[in-house]
């Protein structure tokens, strides 16, 4: 009991001393957050401008489970990578056009040994997506897709 009281007094006195002028303690003023203003989405661009974020993002037919199934069904592990037991993640980027087709397919980060080319082949062969929508109109949207190459024993 006496030890608890002594510790409490020690902490209280140290706290008081620290508040009075300890040069090692910096007091940061509290700033209120600015008010949140509900701004509408920007107007729908008239051109084929490629957007990154839209009201309704593009979706693969059947959703993410169907996209995973498509990739695992169509992706073939390159022989060179398989022989070298090479694994990794290939990051793909592409544009879903207004009609849902896939274009401008490119490898953003590759791992080589034939994996990049295989990922390109699979993405280019994808069926049409449900296009992204902005203001109720279809728009072109840039998408990213990581593709993992992992050997199973």
C-alpha positions as CSV (number, residue, x, y, z in Angstrom):
1,X,0.0,0.0,0.0
2,X,2.8,2.4,1.0
3,X,4.7,1.5,-2.2
4,X,1.6,2.3,-4.4
5,X,1.1,5.6,-2.7
6,X,4.8,6.5,-3.1
7,X,4.8,5.6,-6.8
8,X,1.6,7.6,-7.4
9,X,3.2,10.7,-5.7
10,X,6.4,10.3,-7.8
11,X,4.4,10.1,-11.0
12,X,2.3,13.1,-10.1
13,X,5.3,15.2,-9.2
14,X,7.2,14.2,-12.4
15,X,4.1,15.1,-14.4
16,X,3.8,18.5,-12.8
17,X,7.5,19.2,-13.3
18,X,7.3,18.1,-17.0
19,X,4.3,20.4,-17.6
20,X,6.0,23.5,-16.0
21,X,8.9,23.9,-18.4
22,X,10.7,20.7,-19.5
23,X,12.5,21.6,-22.7
24,X,12.2,18.0,-23.9
25,X,8.4,18.1,-24.1
26,X,6.8,19.9,-27.0
27,X,3.2,21.0,-26.6
28,X,1.2,20.7,-29.9
29,X,-1.9,22.8,-30.2
30,X,-5.1,21.0,-31.1
31,X,-6.5,22.1,-34.4
32,X,-10.1,21.5,-35.2
33,X,-10.7,19.5,-38.5
34,X,-12.1,21.7,-41.3
35,X,-15.7,21.1,-42.1
36,X,-16.4,18.3,-44.6
37,X,-18.0,19.8,-47.7
38,X,-20.1,17.4,-49.7
39,X,-18.9,18.1,-53.3
40,X,-20.5,16.4,-56.3
41,X,-18.5,14.2,-58.6
42,X,-16.9,16.0,-61.5
43,X,-18.7,16.2,-64.7
44,X,-18.4,13.3,-67.2
45,X,-15.6,13.9,-69.6
46,X,-16.7,14.1,-73.2
47,X,-13.6,12.6,-74.6
48,X,-12.0,9.2,-74.1
49,X,-10.0,10.5,-71.1
50,X,-8.9,7.6,-68.9
51,X,-10.0,8.0,-65.3
52,X,-8.7,6.4,-62.2
53,X,-11.6,6.7,-59.8
54,X,-15.2,6.9,-60.9
55,X,-18.7,6.6,-59.2
56,X,-19.0,3.0,-60.3
57,X,-15.8,1.1,-61.0
58,X,-15.5,-1.4,-63.8
59,X,-16.2,-5.1,-62.8
60,X,-15.3,-8.4,-64.3
61,X,-18.3,-10.5,-65.3
62,X,-19.2,-12.5,-62.2
63,X,-17.1,-10.3,-59.9
64,X,-13.8,-11.0,-58.2
65,X,-14.3,-14.7,-57.7
66,X,-14.9,-15.1,-61.4
67,X,-11.8,-13.0,-62.2
68,X,-9.7,-15.2,-59.9
69,X,-11.1,-18.3,-61.5
70,X,-10.4,-16.9,-65.0
71,X,-6.8,-16.1,-64.1
72,X,-6.1,-19.5,-62.5
73,X,-7.7,-21.3,-65.4
74,X,-5.9,-19.5,-68.2
75,X,-2.5,-18.7,-66.6
76,X,0.2,-21.2,-67.6
77,X,3.4,-21.2,-65.6
78,X,6.3,-20.6,-68.1
79,X,8.7,-23.5,-68.5
80,X,11.8,-21.4,-67.9
81,X,10.4,-20.0,-64.6
82,X,9.2,-23.5,-63.6
83,X,12.6,-25.0,-64.3
84,X,14.4,-22.3,-62.2
85,X,11.6,-22.4,-59.5
86,X,11.1,-18.7,-60.0
87,X,8.2,-17.2,-58.2
88,X,6.8,-13.7,-57.7
89,X,4.2,-11.1,-58.4
90,X,3.6,-9.4,-61.8
91,X,1.7,-6.1,-61.5
92,X,-0.4,-5.5,-64.6
93,X,-2.2,-2.3,-65.6
94,X,-4.8,-1.8,-68.3
95,X,-7.8,0.3,-69.4
96,X,-11.4,-0.9,-69.4
97,X,-12.9,1.0,-72.3
98,X,-16.4,2.4,-72.5
99,X,-17.6,-0.8,-74.2
100,X,-15.9,-3.0,-71.6
101,X,-13.0,-4.1,-73.7
102,X,-9.5,-4.3,-72.3
103,X,-6.8,-2.1,-73.9
104,X,-3.4,-0.5,-73.2
105,X,-2.2,-3.6,-71.3
106,X,1.2,-3.2,-69.8
107,X,3.5,-4.7,-67.2
108,X,4.1,-2.2,-64.4
109,X,6.4,-4.5,-62.4
110,X,7.6,-7.8,-63.8
111,X,9.6,-10.8,-62.6
112,X,11.0,-12.0,-65.9
113,X,11.6,-15.6,-67.1
114,X,8.5,-15.6,-69.3
115,X,6.1,-14.6,-66.5
116,X,5.6,-11.1,-67.7
117,X,4.7,-12.3,-71.2
118,X,2.3,-14.9,-69.9
119,X,0.5,-12.3,-67.7
120,X,0.2,-10.0,-70.8
121,X,-1.3,-12.8,-72.8
122,X,-3.9,-13.7,-70.1
123,X,-5.0,-10.0,-69.6
124,X,-5.2,-9.3,-73.3
125,X,-7.5,-12.4,-73.8
126,X,-9.9,-11.3,-71.0
127,X,-13.6,-11.1,-71.9
128,X,-15.3,-7.7,-71.8
129,X,-15.8,-6.2,-68.4
130,X,-18.8,-4.2,-67.2
131,X,-17.5,-0.6,-67.9
132,X,-17.0,2.0,-65.3
133,X,-19.8,4.6,-65.0
134,X,-19.6,8.3,-64.2
135,X,-22.9,10.3,-64.1
136,X,-24.7,7.3,-65.6
137,X,-22.5,7.2,-68.6
138,X,-19.8,4.6,-69.4
139,X,-16.2,5.9,-69.2
140,X,-12.7,4.6,-69.7
141,X,-11.0,3.5,-66.4
142,X,-7.5,2.4,-65.6
143,X,-7.3,-0.8,-63.6
144,X,-4.4,-2.6,-61.9
145,X,-4.2,-6.4,-61.4
146,X,-1.5,-8.3,-59.5
147,X,-0.9,-11.7,-60.8
148,X,1.0,-14.2,-58.5
149,X,3.2,-16.9,-59.9
150,X,3.7,-19.5,-57.2
151,X,4.7,-23.1,-57.7
152,X,2.9,-25.8,-55.8
153,X,4.9,-28.8,-54.7
